[in-house]
Amino acid sequence: MLPTDLLISRQNGEEIIPKRLLINNQTCAMAAELIHCFIEATGSTQGELDRKLLDWEGDSPDYRVKRGLAHILKTSFSTFEVVSPIDPKALRQRVFALAAQSVPSRQATQTTLESLSTALSEELNQEVLPEQISKGLYADLQENRILTQFDHPAPEALLHRYNLSQVQGIFYRASEMTLNAHRNVPGEYKLLIRYLKLFQLMTYIEGDADHGFTITIDGPTSLFKPSTRYGLAIAKLIPALLHVTKWSLKATLQSRDSYSGTIKTGHFSLNDRCGLVTHYPPGKPYDSMLEASFAKRWESHKTEWVLEREVDLIPIPGSVMVPDFRIVHPDGRNFLLEIIGYWRPEYLKKKFAQV
């Protein structure tokens, strides 16, 4: 996803319209050129890559678009690693300790590096060159990390990812979102609700599998204190939603006017004909860290109660539940268990009222 300074949108009345790139020869050529920059930079430092990107960006009026594309390649397709014979902090301590034993000079520096090179080669049972020590000394600085792997996408895939990221960024400032899902197979409903739970979103679900569901999602600005993390969680739902066949959503957005300081309200809508392309694989989503941690702790207690993971849609009056777990006793007793992530008092009251 994109940071807020790289999000681009325009406003038509109260309607917010995010930036979208056309998928054509011109934009594909631009994306291909950028991807080639990253391929050529593999094995180089992040600082060297950043300088290449500045040259590529030039004085283009579309510099924010180019930076956005580069950001996606950096964060989603690139692996940067610290490359050093040993932990850079420990390496600095040893170099400085040796250097303190002599008067600073170019010759003394080379002697220090060669001395430590010999010691580390013996300790690690592999050759460590003075040049490796010199490069590894500050290898933990961000600009010195090495681009060790680049899983390059097709130009079209990068452009689709950019367009999706611009739409996702809209939801960073949502106060509420209403999602209607209808005429879908039950498996799609279950997958959608599992994703809602995976991202620990505060949701109110009305309807049934036969007629469809209306799902209201509280946004990050509805919390006691607006949460960037929760806004990101809502944004992560959008690629999952693209796996559902029939849906539409409307979101209410809040932002602070940079001049007057007042809160402005905007609106955004999206549906299954939006043309966005998901990068999420189809099928079952992974458990959230919260659920995985709970299951691990449950197992460590060695209780006779069995924790079951797969629980079907549970119809309740006017709504549906998908509990996270079912706990079953050998004598036949069983209880459904739902784990709550983000919450506020009104949300919990509505949840309790449903059951």
Contacts in CASP RR format, 6 or more apart in sequence:
PFRMAT RR
TARGET T0000
AUTHOR 0000-0000-0000
METHOD contacts of the structure
MODEL  1
MLPTDLLISRQNGEEIIPKRLLINNQTCAMAAELIHCFIEATGSTQGELD
RKLLDWEGDSPDYRVKRGLAHILKTSFSTFEVVSPIDPKALRQRVFALAA
QSVPSRQATQTTLESLSTALSEELNQEVLPEQISKGLYADLQENRILTQF
DHPAPEALLHRYNLSQVQGIFYRASEMTLNAHRNVPGEYKLLIRYLKLFQ
LMTYIEGDADHGFTITIDGPTSLFKPSTRYGLAIAKLIPALLHVTKWSLK
ATLQSRDSYSGTIKTGHFSLNDRCGLVTHYPPGKPYDSMLEASFAKRWES
HKTEWVLEREVDLIPIPGSVMVPDFRIVHPDGRNFLLEIIGYWRPEYLKK
KFAQV
1 75 0 8 1.000
1 165 0 8 1.000
1 168 0 8 1.000
1 169 0 8 1.000
1 232 0 8 1.000
1 235 0 8 1.000
1 236 0 8 1.000
2 68 0 8 1.000
2 71 0 8 1.000
2 72 0 8 1.000
2 165 0 8 1.000
2 166 0 8 1.000
2 168 0 8 1.000
2 169 0 8 1.000
3 71 0 8 1.000
4 169 0 8 1.000
4 172 0 8 1.000
6 64 0 8 1.000
6 67 0 8 1.000
6 68 0 8 1.000
6 71 0 8 1.000
7 18 0 8 1.000
7 19 0 8 1.000
7 166 0 8 1.000
7 169 0 8 1.000
7 170 0 8 1.000
7 172 0 8 1.000
8 18 0 8 1.000
8 19 0 8 1.000
8 64 0 8 1.000
8 65 0 8 1.000
8 166 0 8 1.000
9 16 0 8 1.000
9 17 0 8 1.000
9 18 0 8 1.000
9 19 0 8 1.000
9 166 0 8 1.000
9 170 0 8 1.000
10 16 0 8 1.000
10 17 0 8 1.000
10 19 0 8 1.000
11 17 0 8 1.000
11 266 0 8 1.000
14 265 0 8 1.000
14 266 0 8 1.000
14 267 0 8 1.000
15 266 0 8 1.000
15 267 0 8 1.000
15 268 0 8 1.000
15 269 0 8 1.000
16 170 0 8 1.000
16 253 0 8 1.000
16 266 0 8 1.000
16 267 0 8 1.000
16 268 0 8 1.000
18 166 0 8 1.000
18 167 0 8 1.000
18 169 0 8 1.000
18 170 0 8 1.000
18 268 0 8 1.000
19 65 0 8 1.000
19 166 0 8 1.000
20 163 0 8 1.000
20 166 0 8 1.000
20 167 0 8 1.000
21 27 0 8 1.000
21 65 0 8 1.000
21 159 0 8 1.000
21 162 0 8 1.000
21 163 0 8 1.000
23 156 0 8 1.000
23 159 0 8 1.000
23 160 0 8 1.000
27 155 0 8 1.000
27 159 0 8 1.000
28 155 0 8 1.000
28 156 0 8 1.000
28 159 0 8 1.000
29 155 0 8 1.000
30 66 0 8 1.000
30 69 0 8 1.000
31 69 0 8 1.000
31 155 0 8 1.000
31 156 0 8 1.000
31 158 0 8 1.000
31 159 0 8 1.000
32 155 0 8 1.000
33 56 0 8 1.000
34 53 0 8 1.000
34 56 0 8 1.000
34 66 0 8 1.000
34 69 0 8 1.000
34 70 0 8 1.000
34 73 0 8 1.000
34 158 0 8 1.000
35 73 0 8 1.000
35 152 0 8 1.000
35 153 0 8 1.000
35 155 0 8 1.000
35 158 0 8 1.000
37 49 0 8 1.000
37 52 0 8 1.000
37 53 0 8 1.000
37 56 0 8 1.000
38 49 0 8 1.000
38 73 0 8 1.000
38 77 0 8 1.000
38 78 0 8 1.000
38 147 0 8 1.000
38 150 0 8 1.000
38 152 0 8 1.000
39 150 0 8 1.000
39 152 0 8 1.000
40 52 0 8 1.000
41 48 0 8 1.000
41 49 0 8 1.000
41 52 0 8 1.000
41 147 0 8 1.000
41 150 0 8 1.000
42 147 0 8 1.000
42 148 0 8 1.000
42 149 0 8 1.000
42 150 0 8 1.000
43 146 0 8 1.000
43 147 0 8 1.000
43 148 0 8 1.000
44 146 0 8 1.000
44 147 0 8 1.000
45 143 0 8 1.000
45 144 0 8 1.000
45 145 0 8 1.000
45 146 0 8 1.000
45 147 0 8 1.000
46 80 0 8 1.000
46 142 0 8 1.000
46 143 0 8 1.000
46 144 0 8 1.000
46 145 0 8 1.000
46 146 0 8 1.000
46 147 0 8 1.000
47 143 0 8 1.000
47 144 0 8 1.000
49 147 0 8 1.000
50 143 0 8 1.000
53 66 0 8 1.000
53 67 0 8 1.000
53 70 0 8 1.000
56 66 0 8 1.000
57 63 0 8 1.000
57 66 0 8 1.000
57 67 0 8 1.000
60 66 0 8 1.000
65 162 0 8 1.000
68 162 0 8 1.000
68 165 0 8 1.000
69 158 0 8 1.000
69 159 0 8 1.000
69 162 0 8 1.000
72 158 0 8 1.000
72 161 0 8 1.000
72 162 0 8 1.000
72 165 0 8 1.000
73 150 0 8 1.000
73 153 0 8 1.000
73 158 0 8 1.000
74 80 0 8 1.000
76 161 0 8 1.000
77 150 0 8 1.000
77 151 0 8 1.000
77 152 0 8 1.000
77 153 0 8 1.000
78 147 0 8 1.000
78 149 0 8 1.000
78 150 0 8 1.000
78 151 0 8 1.000
79 147 0 8 1.000
79 148 0 8 1.000
79 149 0 8 1.000
79 150 0 8 1.000
80 145 0 8 1.000
80 146 0 8 1.000
80 147 0 8 1.000
80 148 0 8 1.000
81 145 0 8 1.000
81 146 0 8 1.000
81 148 0 8 1.000
82 88 0 8 1.000
82 139 0 8 1.000
82 140 0 8 1.000
82 144 0 8 1.000
82 145 0 8 1.000
82 146 0 8 1.000
83 135 0 8 1.000
83 136 0 8 1.000
83 139 0 8 1.000
83 145 0 8 1.000
83 146 0 8 1.000
83 148 0 8 1.000
84 91 0 8 1.000
84 132 0 8 1.000
84 135 0 8 1.000
84 136 0 8 1.000
84 137 0 8 1.000
84 139 0 8 1.000
84 140 0 8 1.000
85 91 0 8 1.000
85 120 0 8 1.000
85 124 0 8 1.000
85 128 0 8 1.000
85 132 0 8 1.000
85 133 0 8 1.000
85 136 0 8 1.000
86 120 0 8 1.000
86 124 0 8 1.000
87 140 0 8 1.000
88 136 0 8 1.000
88 137 0 8 1.000
88 138 0 8 1.000
88 139 0 8 1.000
88 140 0 8 1.000
89 140 0 8 1.000
91 133 0 8 1.000
91 136 0 8 1.000
91 137 0 8 1.000
92 137 0 8 1.000
92 138 0 8 1.000
94 116 0 8 1.000
95 112 0 8 1.000
95 113 0 8 1.000
95 116 0 8 1.000
95 133 0 8 1.000
95 137 0 8 1.000
98 112 0 8 1.000
98 115 0 8 1.000
98 116 0 8 1.000
99 108 0 8 1.000
99 109 0 8 1.000
99 112 0 8 1.000
102 108 0 8 1.000
102 111 0 8 1.000
102 112 0 8 1.000
110 130 0 8 1.000
113 130 0 8 1.000
113 133 0 8 1.000
113 134 0 8 1.000
114 130 0 8 1.000
116 130 0 8 1.000
116 133 0 8 1.000
117 128 0 8 1.000
117 129 0 8 1.000
117 130 0 8 1.000
117 132 0 8 1.000
117 133 0 8 1.000
120 128 0 8 1.000
120 133 0 8 1.000
121 127 0 8 1.000
121 128 0 8 1.000
135 144 0 8 1.000
136 144 0 8 1.000
138 144 0 8 1.000
139 145 0 8 1.000
139 146 0 8 1.000
153 161 0 8 1.000
157 277 0 8 1.000
157 279 0 8 1.000
160 276 0 8 1.000
160 277 0 8 1.000
160 279 0 8 1.000
161 277 0 8 1.000
161 279 0 8 1.000
163 276 0 8 1.000
163 277 0 8 1.000
164 238 0 8 1.000
164 239 0 8 1.000
164 276 0 8 1.000
164 277 0 8 1.000
164 278 0 8 1.000
164 279 0 8 1.000
167 238 0 8 1.000
167 270 0 8 1.000
167 274 0 8 1.000
167 276 0 8 1.000
168 235 0 8 1.000
168 236 0 8 1.000
168 238 0 8 1.000
168 239 0 8 1.000
169 235 0 8 1.000
170 251 0 8 1.000
170 253 0 8 1.000
170 268 0 8 1.000
171 177 0 8 1.000
171 219 0 8 1.000
171 231 0 8 1.000
171 234 0 8 1.000
171 235 0 8 1.000
171 237 0 8 1.000
171 238 0 8 1.000
171 251 0 8 1.000
172 220 0 8 1.000
172 228 0 8 1.000
172 231 0 8 1.000
172 232 0 8 1.000
172 235 0 8 1.000
173 220 0 8 1.000
173 221 0 8 1.000
173 253 0 8 1.000
173 254 0 8 1.000
173 255 0 8 1.000
174 219 0 8 1.000
174 220 0 8 1.000
174 221 0 8 1.000
174 231 0 8 1.000
174 234 0 8 1.000
174 251 0 8 1.000
174 252 0 8 1.000
174 253 0 8 1.000
174 254 0 8 1.000
175 218 0 8 1.000
175 219 0 8 1.000
175 221 0 8 1.000
175 222 0 8 1.000
175 252 0 8 1.000
175 253 0 8 1.000
175 254 0 8 1.000
176 216 0 8 1.000
176 217 0 8 1.000
176 218 0 8 1.000
176 219 0 8 1.000
176 222 0 8 1.000
176 251 0 8 1.000
176 252 0 8 1.000
177 216 0 8 1.000
177 217 0 8 1.000
177 219 0 8 1.000
177 234 0 8 1.000
177 249 0 8 1.000
177 250 0 8 1.000
177 251 0 8 1.000
177 252 0 8 1.000
178 214 0 8 1.000
178 215 0 8 1.000
178 216 0 8 1.000
178 217 0 8 1.000
178 249 0 8 1.000
178 250 0 8 1.000
178 251 0 8 1.000
179 214 0 8 1.000
179 215 0 8 1.000
179 216 0 8 1.000
179 217 0 8 1.000
179 241 0 8 1.000
179 247 0 8 1.000
179 248 0 8 1.000
179 249 0 8 1.000
180 212 0 8 1.000
180 213 0 8 1.000
180 214 0 8 1.000
180 215 0 8 1.000
180 247 0 8 1.000
180 248 0 8 1.000
180 249 0 8 1.000
181 188 0 8 1.000
181 189 0 8 1.000
181 192 0 8 1.000
181 212 0 8 1.000
181 213 0 8 1.000
181 215 0 8 1.000
181 244 0 8 1.000
181 246 0 8 1.000
181 247 0 8 1.000
182 211 0 8 1.000
182 212 0 8 1.000
182 213 0 8 1.000
182 246 0 8 1.000
182 247 0 8 1.000
183 212 0 8 1.000
183 245 0 8 1.000
183 246 0 8 1.000
184 212 0 8 1.000
184 244 0 8 1.000
184 245 0 8 1.000
184 246 0 8 1.000
184 247 0 8 1.000
185 245 0 8 1.000
186 209 0 8 1.000
186 313 0 8 1.000
188 243 0 8 1.000
188 244 0 8 1.000
188 245 0 8 1.000
189 209 0 8 1.000
189 212 0 8 1.000
189 213 0 8 1.000
189 313 0 8 1.000
189 320 0 8 1.000
190 312 0 8 1.000
190 313 0 8 1.000
190 322 0 8 1.000
191 240 0 8 1.000
191 243 0 8 1.000
191 244 0 8 1.000
191 283 0 8 1.000
191 284 0 8 1.000
191 285 0 8 1.000
192 240 0 8 1.000
192 241 0 8 1.000
192 243 0 8 1.000
192 244 0 8 1.000
193 205 0 8 1.000
193 313 0 8 1.000
193 320 0 8 1.000
193 322 0 8 1.000
194 284 0 8 1.000
194 285 0 8 1.000
194 322 0 8 1.000
195 237 0 8 1.000
195 240 0 8 1.000
195 241 0 8 1.000
195 285 0 8 1.000
196 203 0 8 1.000
196 215 0 8 1.000
196 217 0 8 1.000
196 237 0 8 1.000
197 288 0 8 1.000
197 322 0 8 1.000
197 324 0 8 1.000
198 285 0 8 1.000
198 286 0 8 1.000
198 287 0 8 1.000
198 288 0 8 1.000
199 233 0 8 1.000
199 234 0 8 1.000
199 236 0 8 1.000
199 237 0 8 1.000
199 288 0 8 1.000
200 233 0 8 1.000
200 288 0 8 1.000
200 290 0 8 1.000
200 340 0 8 1.000
200 341 0 8 1.000
200 342 0 8 1.000
201 217 0 8 1.000
201 218 0 8 1.000
201 230 0 8 1.000
201 233 0 8 1.000
201 234 0 8 1.000
201 237 0 8 1.000
201 342 0 8 1.000
202 217 0 8 1.000
202 218 0 8 1.000
202 219 0 8 1.000
202 222 0 8 1.000
202 342 0 8 1.000
202 343 0 8 1.000
202 344 0 8 1.000
202 347 0 8 1.000
203 215 0 8 1.000
203 216 0 8 1.000
203 217 0 8 1.000
203 218 0 8 1.000
204 215 0 8 1.000
204 216 0 8 1.000
204 319 0 8 1.000
204 350 0 8 1.000
205 213 0 8 1.000
205 214 0 8 1.000
205 215 0 8 1.000
205 319 0 8 1.000
205 320 0 8 1.000
205 321 0 8 1.000
206 213 0 8 1.000
206 214 0 8 1.000
206 215 0 8 1.000
206 216 0 8 1.000
206 318 0 8 1.000
206 319 0 8 1.000
207 213 0 8 1.000
207 214 0 8 1.000
207 318 0 8 1.000
207 319 0 8 1.000
207 320 0 8 1.000
208 315 0 8 1.000
208 318 0 8 1.000
208 320 0 8 1.000
209 313 0 8 1.000
209 315 0 8 1.000
209 320 0 8 1.000
213 320 0 8 1.000
217 234 0 8 1.000
217 237 0 8 1.000
218 344 0 8 1.000
218 347 0 8 1.000
219 230 0 8 1.000
219 231 0 8 1.000
219 234 0 8 1.000
220 226 0 8 1.000
220 227 0 8 1.000
220 228 0 8 1.000
220 230 0 8 1.000
220 231 0 8 1.000
220 234 0 8 1.000
221 254 0 8 1.000
222 344 0 8 1.000
223 230 0 8 1.000
223 342 0 8 1.000
223 344 0 8 1.000
224 344 0 8 1.000
227 342 0 8 1.000
230 342 0 8 1.000
233 342 0 8 1.000
238 270 0 8 1.000
238 276 0 8 1.000
239 278 0 8 1.000
239 279 0 8 1.000
239 280 0 8 1.000
240 278 0 8 1.000
240 280 0 8 1.000
240 285 0 8 1.000
241 247 0 8 1.000
241 249 0 8 1.000
242 276 0 8 1.000
242 277 0 8 1.000
242 278 0 8 1.000
242 280 0 8 1.000
243 278 0 8 1.000
243 280 0 8 1.000
243 282 0 8 1.000
243 283 0 8 1.000
244 272 0 8 1.000
245 272 0 8 1.000
246 272 0 8 1.000
247 271 0 8 1.000
247 272 0 8 1.000
248 269 0 8 1.000
248 270 0 8 1.000
248 271 0 8 1.000
248 272 0 8 1.000
249 269 0 8 1.000
249 270 0 8 1.000
249 271 0 8 1.000
250 267 0 8 1.000
250 268 0 8 1.000
250 269 0 8 1.000
251 267 0 8 1.000
251 268 0 8 1.000
251 269 0 8 1.000
252 265 0 8 1.000
252 266 0 8 1.000
252 267 0 8 1.000
253 265 0 8 1.000
253 266 0 8 1.000
253 267 0 8 1.000
253 268 0 8 1.000
254 263 0 8 1.000
254 264 0 8 1.000
254 265 0 8 1.000
254 266 0 8 1.000
255 263 0 8 1.000
255 264 0 8 1.000
255 266 0 8 1.000
256 262 0 8 1.000
256 263 0 8 1.000
256 264 0 8 1.000
257 263 0 8 1.000
257 264 0 8 1.000
287 295 0 8 1.000
287 309 0 8 1.000
290 339 0 8 1.000
290 341 0 8 1.000
291 324 0 8 1.000
291 325 0 8 1.000
291 339 0 8 1.000
294 324 0 8 1.000
294 325 0 8 1.000
294 339 0 8 1.000
295 307 0 8 1.000
295 309 0 8 1.000
295 325 0 8 1.000
298 307 0 8 1.000
299 307 0 8 1.000
304 329 0 8 1.000
304 330 0 8 1.000
305 327 0 8 1.000
305 328 0 8 1.000
305 329 0 8 1.000
306 327 0 8 1.000
306 328 0 8 1.000
306 329 0 8 1.000
306 330 0 8 1.000
307 325 0 8 1.000
307 326 0 8 1.000
307 327 0 8 1.000
308 325 0 8 1.000
308 326 0 8 1.000
308 327 0 8 1.000
308 328 0 8 1.000
309 325 0 8 1.000
311 322 0 8 1.000
311 323 0 8 1.000
311 324 0 8 1.000
311 325 0 8 1.000
311 326 0 8 1.000
311 336 0 8 1.000
312 322 0 8 1.000
313 320 0 8 1.000
313 321 0 8 1.000
313 322 0 8 1.000
314 320 0 8 1.000
314 321 0 8 1.000
314 322 0 8 1.000
314 323 0 8 1.000
314 336 0 8 1.000
316 354 0 8 1.000
316 355 0 8 1.000
317 354 0 8 1.000
319 354 0 8 1.000
321 336 0 8 1.000
321 338 0 8 1.000
321 354 0 8 1.000
321 355 0 8 1.000
323 336 0 8 1.000
323 337 0 8 1.000
323 338 0 8 1.000
324 337 0 8 1.000
324 338 0 8 1.000
324 339 0 8 1.000
325 336 0 8 1.000
325 337 0 8 1.000
325 339 0 8 1.000
326 334 0 8 1.000
326 335 0 8 1.000
326 336 0 8 1.000
326 337 0 8 1.000
327 334 0 8 1.000
327 335 0 8 1.000
327 337 0 8 1.000
328 334 0 8 1.000
340 348 0 8 1.000
340 351 0 8 1.000
END
